[in-house]
């Protein structure tokens, strides 16, 4: 069995409860994790350690909070009490080294799915998405990762342009894969609006990226997380699995090796109140 799970964000108790509910067996089953494994939840270290312990059975795509952890490891961002235990762990180098080797996009043509934390830019077809994901994966895995990553925390372009500088293109790619929610009709992305796609938001000319007009065709169904205010959503093209566990919502799994996904959820106590969330100033937030 293959199960995809939305944003965990260090909510280890809910994660374990969900794995028990789906009767996950690492000897038999596989997990797809849609990013944001850590940060803000109360047990990020235990979450990361467990995922690392079954790493041969897990496919991970990096989310904005995972990038923030790597940045904190390099001293590029401030740490916080929820990720301090990871950085202070005797296994920090090993855990962060493994995290740096994870993907921004995972594809499985046999299952008919691909996965990216925030989704795939409406400017990218699948071939472009795979190529550009590989491009930034190589940068994050390089010996100069800290230098490159520091440049990603500056404002970049909101619409893809091949004529832009290499750094601006990298900023667009990493932001699209990890932070995207809304687009405008001209395919500009909005990285600030975090709420649900209400009529008021749509009146401002914004719509979910997967509804963007003339979005390039993606032959696989896209699994993504990142958007707790959207919640669970699926249509023939996308499957959204961030159901706000951190905020007291649910943690959701979808079995994706079936003709139609089987959805299983557990309730979450929540580690933060929704009104605690504040907008960050960095490019990756």
SULSULGI-V968755 format. One record per helix or strand of 3 or more residues. SS is the DSSP state (A for helix, B for strand). FROM is the first residue (numbers start at 1). LEN is the number of residues. If there is no record, write none. Layout:
SS|FROM|LEN / SS|FROM|LEN
This chain:
B|2|4 / A|12|10 / B|30|4 / A|44|10 / A|55|3 / B|58|4 / A|64|10 / A|81|8 / A|92|9 / B|106|3 / B|113|3 / A|126|16 / A|145|7 / A|166|14 / A|199|5 / A|209|3 / B|221|4 / B|238|3 / A|245|3 / B|250|6 / B|262|6 / A|274|3
